[in-house]
């Protein structure tokens, strides 16, 4: 009985610490946005309207790996940190320490 309680407790604690990034997020005052699907895929649009897509993996608490797939170029892997606070998503990219802040958009369809 104690073993089951411990397993359930560990499962619930580990689930409660993973922020939910699924949904569409937009950088305020710009057209830049990123949408994370429940299936581990994402689509992003930068300020110039360029669209990229790929997959994402939550590596650890607050750590994310983005695999960007390009048609005519090699894939790109970006590692960074993320935090969700209410309706705000902050991404800090490891390669150049760029900090991106997005607001949640409510009209999304999750994959």
N, CA, C and O of each residue as an XYZ file, in Angstrom:
444
protein
N       0.823     -1.199      0.000
C       0.000      0.000      0.000
C       0.864      1.259      0.000
O       0.587      2.211     -0.731
N       1.912      1.259      0.823
C       2.802      2.420      0.887
C       3.481      2.650     -0.459
O       3.686      3.788     -0.879
N       3.825      1.549     -1.128
C       4.495      1.658     -2.425
C       3.585      2.354     -3.439
O       4.041      3.227     -4.177
N       2.304      1.976     -3.483
C       1.363      2.611     -4.408
C       1.181      4.088     -4.092
O       1.158      4.925     -4.995
N       1.053      4.404     -2.814
C       0.899      5.803     -2.411
C       2.106      6.612     -2.862
O       1.952      7.714     -3.389
N       3.305      6.077     -2.661
C       4.527      6.775     -3.050
C       4.579      6.980     -4.565
O       4.938      8.064     -5.027
N       4.229      5.963     -5.334
C       4.230      6.087     -6.792
C       3.223      7.136     -7.266
O       3.538      7.950     -8.135
N       2.035      7.121     -6.711
C       1.023      8.107     -7.095
C       1.468      9.505     -6.699
O       1.299     10.448     -7.471
N       2.029      9.651     -5.514
C       2.508     10.955     -5.046
C       3.591     11.497     -5.974
O       3.538     12.663     -6.366
N       4.569     10.673     -6.328
C       5.653     11.105     -7.219
C       5.086     11.502     -8.580
O       5.501     12.510     -9.150
N       4.152     10.729     -9.100
C       3.539     11.051    -10.384
C       2.813     12.392    -10.335
O       2.986     13.219    -11.230
N       2.014     12.615     -9.314
C       1.263     13.868     -9.204
C       2.181     15.065     -9.023
O       1.936     16.120     -9.607
N       3.218     14.924     -8.235
C       4.158     16.026     -8.023
C       4.890     16.352     -9.311
O       5.052     17.525     -9.648
N       5.336     15.331    -10.041
C       6.066     15.589    -11.285
C       5.160     16.230    -12.330
O       5.621     17.078    -13.095
N       3.906     15.855    -12.383
C       2.978     16.457    -13.345
C       2.661     17.906    -12.998
O       2.495     18.735    -13.892
N       2.577     18.209    -11.739
C       2.168     19.553    -11.341
C       3.248     20.594    -11.593
O       2.947     21.787    -11.601
N       4.484     20.188    -11.798
C       5.572     21.138    -11.982
C       5.864     21.454    -13.446
O       6.725     22.287    -13.727
N       5.177     20.817    -14.377
C       5.426     21.066    -15.791
C       4.423     22.093    -16.302
O       3.234     21.792    -16.411
N       4.887     23.309    -16.619
C       3.962     24.325    -17.129
C       3.393     23.901    -18.479
O       4.068     23.238    -19.267
N       2.172     24.281    -18.733
C       1.517     23.920    -19.981
C       1.797     24.984    -21.038
O       1.297     26.105    -20.949
N       2.594     24.627    -22.033
C       2.902     25.573    -23.111
C       2.022     25.345    -24.334
O       2.113     26.092    -25.308
N       1.170     24.320    -24.294
C       0.314     24.013    -25.435
C      -0.628     25.184    -25.698
O      -1.262     25.713    -24.784
N      -0.703     25.570    -26.959
C      -1.566     26.670    -27.364
C      -0.805     27.673    -28.208
O       0.354     27.459    -28.563
N      -1.471     28.763    -28.521
C      -0.866     29.791    -29.370
C      -0.479     30.994    -28.524
O      -1.237     31.446    -27.666
N       0.732     31.506    -28.789
C       1.307     32.618    -28.046
C       1.762     33.678    -29.038
O       2.333     33.352    -30.079
N       1.512     34.948    -28.722
C       1.915     36.037    -29.618
C       2.749     37.058    -28.861
O       2.457     37.410    -27.718
N       3.811     37.527    -29.542
C       4.651     38.575    -28.974
C       3.880     39.895    -29.081
O       3.522     40.298    -30.188
N       3.615     40.576    -27.965
C       2.804     41.799    -27.992
C       3.365     42.855    -28.951
O       4.569     43.112    -28.985
N       2.460     43.459    -29.727
C       2.835     44.531    -30.639
C       3.501     44.082    -31.917
O       3.974     44.916    -32.690
N       3.551     42.769    -32.162
C       4.194     42.247    -33.371
C       3.306     41.171    -33.996
O       2.270     40.806    -33.440
N       3.726     40.668    -35.160
C       3.036     39.522    -35.757
C       3.706     38.212    -35.353
O       3.230     37.137    -35.718
N       4.794     38.292    -34.612
C       5.542     37.121    -34.178
C       4.691     36.267    -33.240
O       4.126     36.764    -32.266
N       4.610     34.965    -33.555
C       3.830     34.058    -32.712
C       4.435     32.664    -32.759
O       5.232     32.340    -33.640
N       4.038     31.854    -31.793
C       4.446     30.456    -31.765
C       3.281     29.647    -31.221
O       2.627     30.048    -30.259
N       3.028     28.498    -31.850
C       1.951     27.624    -31.404
C       2.514     26.237    -31.132
O       3.145     25.628    -31.997
N       2.279     25.747    -29.920
C       2.722     24.429    -29.502
C       1.523     23.493    -29.487
O       0.511     23.784    -28.850
N       1.638     22.358    -30.195
C       0.573     21.365    -30.213
C       0.763     20.334    -29.118
O       1.869     20.154    -28.608
N      -0.317     19.660    -28.760
C      -0.246     18.589    -27.765
C       0.571     17.409    -28.278
O       1.071     16.601    -27.494
N       0.702     17.315    -29.597
C       1.418     16.196    -30.207
C       2.927     16.409    -30.297
O       3.625     15.604    -30.913
N       3.446     17.489    -29.686
C       4.888     17.732    -29.698
C       5.383     18.508    -30.901
O       6.592     18.594    -31.117
N       4.483     19.077    -31.691
C       4.887     19.893    -32.834
C       4.686     21.372    -32.509
O       3.953     21.728    -31.588
N       5.352     22.219    -33.284
C       5.149     23.652    -33.127
C       5.256     24.332    -34.482
O       5.864     23.805    -35.413
N       4.655     25.510    -34.573
C       4.766     26.382    -35.737
C       5.023     27.785    -35.219
O       4.350     28.246    -34.297
N       6.003     28.469    -35.815
C       6.346     29.825    -35.384
C       6.375     30.757    -36.586
O       6.741     30.359    -37.692
N       5.984     32.003    -36.349
C       6.038     33.056    -37.364
C       6.853     34.196    -36.781
O       6.571     34.670    -35.681
N       7.889     34.645    -37.537
C       8.702     35.752    -37.023
C       8.120     37.091    -37.478
O       7.107     37.129    -38.176
N       8.765     38.182    -37.078
C       8.265     39.530    -37.382
C       8.225     39.851    -38.869
O       7.528     40.777    -39.285
N       8.969     39.093    -39.675
C       8.980     39.334    -41.116
C       8.007     38.407    -41.848
O       7.929     38.431    -43.076
N       7.269     37.593    -41.096
C       6.290     36.696    -41.690
C       6.833     35.339    -42.089
O       6.099     34.535    -42.663
N       8.103     35.058    -41.801
C       8.681     33.753    -42.127
C       8.125     32.695    -41.170
O       8.122     32.877    -39.952
N       7.658     31.593    -41.746
C       7.068     30.517    -40.960
C       8.052     29.357    -40.873
O       8.615     28.933    -41.883
N       8.256     28.849    -39.664
C       9.050     27.638    -39.459
C       8.227     26.688    -38.605
O       7.340     27.103    -37.858
N       8.538     25.410    -38.730
C       7.838     24.423    -37.914
C       8.793     23.299    -37.573
O       9.885     23.189    -38.131
N       8.359     22.479    -36.657
C       9.180     21.360    -36.228
C       8.556     20.692    -35.022
O       7.335     20.644    -34.877
N       9.416     20.180    -34.161
C       8.936     19.496    -32.969
C       9.628     20.067    -31.737
O      10.686     20.688    -31.827
N       9.005     19.840    -30.593
C       9.591     20.298    -29.339
C       9.546     19.177    -28.312
O       8.690     18.293    -28.363
N      10.484     19.236    -27.385
C      10.552     18.284    -26.288
C      10.842     19.050    -25.010
O      11.752     19.878    -24.966
N      10.069     18.773    -23.974
C      10.366     19.328    -22.660
C      11.425     18.411    -22.055
O      11.156     17.240    -21.787
N      12.629     18.942    -21.839
C      13.754     18.134    -21.368
C      13.741     17.965    -19.853
O      14.014     16.878    -19.344
N      13.434     19.003    -19.156
C      13.404     19.010    -17.695
C      12.570     20.210    -17.291
O      12.095     20.964    -18.140
N      12.400     20.376    -16.024
C      11.608     21.515    -15.546
C      12.199     22.814    -16.084
O      13.322     23.189    -15.746
N      11.427     23.492    -16.924
C      11.863     24.778    -17.444
C      12.851     24.724    -18.594
O      13.374     25.764    -18.994
N      13.127     23.538    -19.144
C      14.091     23.398    -20.241
C      13.371     22.810    -21.453
O      12.607     21.854    -21.322
N      13.620     23.391    -22.644
C      12.938     22.947    -23.859
C      13.945     22.782    -24.998
O      14.943     23.499    -25.078
N      13.655     21.818    -25.874
C      14.454     21.575    -27.084
C      13.531     21.755    -28.278
O      12.488     21.107    -28.371
N      13.920     22.640    -29.191
C      13.158     22.869    -30.417
C      13.948     22.318    -31.599
O      15.120     22.652    -31.770
N      13.323     21.487    -32.403
C      13.921     20.973    -33.631
C      13.184     21.632    -34.788
O      12.023     21.324    -35.056
N      13.876     22.546    -35.472
C      13.274     23.276    -36.588
C      13.627     22.547    -37.882
O      14.795     22.272    -38.155
N      12.608     22.243    -38.668
C      12.800     21.546    -39.942
C      12.699     22.551    -41.088
O      11.705     23.265    -41.224
N      13.751     22.589    -41.908
C      13.776     23.456    -43.088
C      13.689     22.581    -44.330
O      14.188     21.455    -44.326
N      13.064     23.078    -45.387
C      12.939     22.291    -46.614
C      14.263     22.157    -47.351
O      14.610     21.058    -47.784
N      15.003     23.233    -47.505
C      16.217     23.203    -48.320
C      17.503     23.342    -47.515
O      18.575     23.540    -48.086
N      17.404     23.240    -46.207
C      18.572     23.394    -45.339
C      18.568     22.299    -44.284
O      17.579     21.586    -44.111
N      19.689     22.178    -43.582
C      19.766     21.219    -42.485
C      18.841     21.640    -41.347
O      18.568     22.825    -41.155
N      18.365     20.646    -40.597
C      17.552     20.936    -39.422
C      18.372     21.728    -38.412
O      19.600     21.650    -38.397
N      17.687     22.483    -37.576
C      18.353     23.286    -36.551
C      17.784     22.902    -35.188
O      16.570     22.779    -35.024
N      18.667     22.716    -34.219
C      18.245     22.411    -32.853
C      18.544     23.615    -31.976
O      19.659     24.137    -31.965
N      17.527     24.043    -31.242
C      17.679     25.155    -30.307
C      17.283     24.662    -28.923
O      16.224     24.060    -28.744
N      18.135     24.923    -27.960
C      17.857     24.579    -26.568
C      17.633     25.883    -25.815
O      18.318     26.876    -26.061
N      16.688     25.876    -24.912
C      16.436     27.086    -24.141
C      15.677     26.796    -22.867
O      15.332     25.653    -22.567
N      15.431     27.843    -22.137
C      14.630     27.766    -20.919
C      13.288     28.415    -21.200
O      13.183     29.308    -22.041
N      12.263     27.963    -20.493
C      10.952     28.577    -20.641
C      10.275     28.672    -19.285
O      10.555     27.905    -18.364
N       9.382     29.635    -19.197
C       8.575     29.799    -17.990
C       7.200     30.291    -18.402
O       7.067     31.129    -19.293
N       6.180     29.762    -17.745
C       4.814     30.202    -17.976
C       4.295     30.796    -16.676
O       4.310     30.148    -15.629
N       3.840     32.027    -16.760
C       3.243     32.711    -15.610
C       1.911     33.283    -16.073
O       1.876     34.239    -16.848
N       0.821     32.701    -15.601
C      -0.525     33.099    -16.027
C      -0.628     32.996    -17.548
O      -0.537     31.894    -18.088
N      -0.816     34.119    -18.256
C      -0.970     34.083    -19.715
C       0.294     34.546    -20.430
O       0.226     35.003    -21.571
N       1.443     34.432    -19.772
C       2.705     34.893    -20.359
C       3.716     33.748    -20.446
O       3.933     33.016    -19.480
N       4.325     33.613    -21.618
C       5.373     32.623    -21.867
C       6.672     33.367    -22.130
O       6.722     34.260    -22.976
N       7.716     33.003    -21.411
C       9.039     33.584    -21.633
C       9.975     32.481    -22.093
O      10.121     31.462    -21.418
N      10.615     32.684    -23.248
C      11.620     31.759    -23.775
C      12.970     32.456    -23.739
O      13.103     33.584    -24.213
N      13.967     31.791    -23.181
C      15.335     32.303    -23.185
C      16.183     31.299    -23.946
O      16.375     30.171    -23.492
N      16.690     31.705    -25.101
C      17.441     30.801    -25.967
C      18.890     30.721    -25.515
O      19.537     31.745    -25.298
N      19.401     29.495    -25.373
C      20.754     29.280    -24.856
C      21.845     29.818    -25.769
O      22.867     30.309    -25.290
N      21.637     29.731    -27.101
C      22.725     30.083    -28.016
C      23.090     31.564    -27.991
O      24.271     31.905    -28.067
N      22.113     32.438    -27.888
C      22.433     33.871    -27.893
C      21.809     34.620    -26.718
O      21.851     35.849    -26.661
N      21.240     33.879    -25.796
C      20.608     34.446    -24.590
C      19.464     35.400    -24.913
O      19.081     36.218    -24.077
N      18.916     35.298    -26.125
C      17.776     36.127    -26.506
C      16.575     35.747    -25.640
O      16.307     34.564    -25.429
N      15.861     36.742    -25.145
C      14.674     36.521    -24.330
C      13.449     36.947    -25.135
O      13.356     38.089    -25.584
N      12.518     36.021    -25.310
C      11.287     36.276    -26.059
C      10.108     36.158    -25.100
O      10.015     35.194    -24.340
N       9.215     37.131    -25.137
C       8.049     37.120    -24.260
C       6.783     37.119    -25.104
O       6.623     37.948    -26.000
N       5.887     36.183    -24.813
C       4.646     36.019    -25.560
C       3.452     36.063    -24.614
O       3.572     35.765    -23.426
N       2.302     36.439    -25.159
C       1.031     36.402    -24.435
C       0.153     35.324    -25.065
O       0.156     35.147    -26.284
N      -0.595     34.611    -24.236
C      -1.469     33.538    -24.707
C      -2.618     34.112    -25.527
O      -3.228     35.114    -25.155
N      -2.899     33.453    -26.653
C      -4.052     33.791    -27.488
C      -5.085     32.694    -27.251
O      -4.742     31.513    -27.290
N      -6.315     33.053    -27.012
C      -7.331     32.074    -26.622
C      -7.986     31.313    -27.763
O      -8.576     30.260    -27.520
N      -7.909     31.796    -28.990
C      -8.630     31.165    -30.102
C      -7.752     30.174    -30.851
O      -7.475     30.368    -32.034
N      -7.316     29.127    -30.186
C      -6.414     28.173    -30.823
C      -7.058     26.802    -30.926
O      -7.948     26.449    -30.152
N      -6.589     26.046    -31.896
C      -7.000     24.660    -32.065
C      -5.769     23.816    -31.790
O      -4.770     23.928    -32.501
N      -5.826     22.979    -30.779
C      -4.669     22.170    -30.396
C      -4.614     20.908    -31.229
O      -5.626     20.244    -31.454
N      -3.410     20.589    -31.682
C      -3.194     19.387    -32.489
C      -3.167     18.171    -31.595
O      -2.996     17.052    -32.078
